[in-house]
Amino acid sequence: MGISVLRIHLQRDLDQVTQSLLEVAAMVEDMIAKSLRALRERRVDLAHEVQRQDRVIDAREIEVEEECLKILALHSPVAADLRMVVTYLKVNNDLERAGDLARNLAERAESLAVAEPVEIPEEIWIMAERIPKMLRAALDAVVEGDTELARSVIADDELVDGSHEAMYGVVRRMIDEDPGLTSASIQFLSISRYLERMADLATNVAEDVVFLVDGEVVRHQAP
């Protein structure tokens, strides 16, 4: 079999994994949107739907991983192709973890929905608006090999970190003003932490794009 034919087969398999990752990413985005809607609208039914979707994401992660391992076994890719498969394996794992966080958020939303209504801090909505955009931009950067877009996601992570840090002060004030809000305040802090971790995972994907395109490892570097 000629080299050109082997290349065609490798590209076909890489394209299939790309499509699979995009499908998983779309499901994760839907989970995040539903978990936030469940929080905003006090929708227990949506919270339960997100929890069911998480099981689907878990199964899809295994399928995508198997696709990547098949490419490694059959094609023995090198250089840029090998970096792509390694990147896809890492992105696949990050997407599954983002799904887990969406499920955790949905569980907190369910708990708050059946309790006495409490106003949700604005910082949570600021984070909630930014994170889906970060995740979508990170996946676009993967598909397009766009390191500039990837680096913009990395920069946005600092803004989310700032909002999460501000939540500690918000929660402290809530409890000081009304100790009866302690339980809800702790729930809000957990939600903030889930959102902050989602931003971290989007950043991981963006950092993987820089590695994929430039071969540069930018994780754990000081800003």
N, C-alpha and C positions, 0 to 999 in steps of 0.2 A: 504493500500500500504506500503510495507516494506521500511525501511530506505535506503537500498541499491538501490532500484528502484528509490526513490526520489533523491538520490545522482546522479544516472545516468542521470536523467532528468535535474537536475541543471547543471551538467557538460556539457551536450549537449547544453544547452542555453548559458552557458559561452563561449563555443567553437564557437558558432555562432556569438556572439558579438565580439570575438577576430577576426574572419574572416572579419566581417563587418568593424572593425576599420582598419585592414590592407588594405582593399580595399579603404577606404577613404584616408588613408595615401599615398597610391600609386597615387591616383588622385591629392593630394596636391603636392606631389613631382613633378609630371608631370607639374602642373601649375607653380611651381617655376622655373623649367627648361625652360619652354616655355617663361615665362616673362623675364628671363635673356637672352635667345636667341633673343627675340624681341628687347631687349635693345642693345645687341651686334651687331645684323644684321640690325637694324632699320626696323623691320618687323611689320607693322601695323596689318597685318592679324593675326599674332600670338597673338598680344596684344588683339585683339577682341576675339580670341578663348579662352584666359584665362578668360576674363570677362564673357563669356558664361558658362565656366566650374564652375565659382564661384556659380552660381545659382544651379547647380547640387549638389555641396558640401553642400550648405545651406539645401537642401532637405534631403540629406543623414544624416546630423547631427541630424535632427529631428527623422529620422528612428532609428538611433542607440540609441538615448536617450530613445525612446519608448521601445526598446528591453531591455535596462537596467532597466527601471521602471517596465516592465513586470516581470523581474526576482525578483525584490524587492517585488512585490505584490504577486507573486505565490509561491516563495520559502522561503521568509523571511530569507535570508542568514545571517550568523553570522561570527565573527572572520575573518579569512583570506578571506573567500568568500565574505564577506561584504566589506572588504577593496578593493578587486578586482573590484567589481561593482562600488564603489565610484571612484576608480582610472580610470576606463573606462569612466565614465561620465565626469571626468575632462579632460582626454586625448581627448575625442571626441570634447569638447569645444575648446581645444587648437588647434586641427587640423582645425576646422572651422575658427578660427581666423587667422591661418597661411594662409589659402586660401584667406581670405579677404586681407591680406598683399600682397599676390602674385597678386591679382587683382589690388591693389593700385600701385604696382610696374609696372604692365603692362600699367596702365594709364599714368604713368610718361614716360615709354618707348615710348608709342604712341606719346606723346607730343614732345619728343625729336626727334622722327623719322621724323616729318614733319617740323622741324626747321633746321636751318643751322647746319651742322655737327660740333660737338665739341668732342675733345678727352676725353674719360671717365677716371677718376682718377683710378690709379692702386689699391688704397685701396678698391674700390668697388669690383673689381675682386677677391681680397684676401678674402674678406668676402663671396663673392658669391661661392667661391670654398669650403669654410669650412662649410657653413650652411647646404647644402643638406646632407653632411656626418653626421653632428650632429643630424639632424632629423631622418635619417635612423638608426643611432646607438641608439637613444633614443627609437625608436619603437622596435628594436631588443631586447633592454634591457627589455621592457615590456613583450614581448612574452617569453623570456628566463628567466625572473626573475633575470637578471644579474646586481647586484648592482655595481660591479666594472666597467662595461661598462657605467652604468648610471653616476657614479661619474666622469668618463673621459669626458662625455658631459658637466657636470657642470663646470669642469675645463676649457674646451674650450671656454666657454662663456666669460671668462675674456679676451681672445685673441680678440674675436669679439668686445667686448666693447672698447678695445684699438684702433682697426682700426676705429671704429665709432668716437671716440674722435679725432683721427688724422684728420678726414675729415673736422673738423671745421677749422683747420689750412690750409688745402688744399684749401678749398673754399675761405677763406680770401685772400690767395695769388692770386688765380685766379681773384678775383674781383679787387684787387689792381693793378694787371698787365694789366687787360683789363676790364673796367667797362661794356663793351658790353656783357660780359659773365655772368652778374649778374643773369639773368633768368635761364640759364642752370645750374649755380652753385647752385642755390636754389633747382632745380630739383634733382641734384646729392645728396645734403644733405638730401632731403626727401627719396631718394632711400636708402641711407645709414641707415637712421632711420628705414625704413621698414625691411631691412636685420637684423639690430640689434634686432628688436622686434621678428623676426623669430627665432633668436638664443635664445632669452629669452623664447619663447614658447617651443622650443626643450628642454631647461633646465627645464622648468616646468614639462614636461613629465618625464625627468630623475629623478627629485626630487620625483615625484609620484611613480616611481619604488622603490626608497629607502623606501618610506612609505609602499608600497604594500608588499615588501619582509621582511623588518626589523621592520615595525611599527614605524619608526623614521621620525619625521617631520624635514626636513632640510632647508625648505624655510626661508628666511629672517635671516639666520645665517651669522655672519661675517666670511669672508674667513680666 
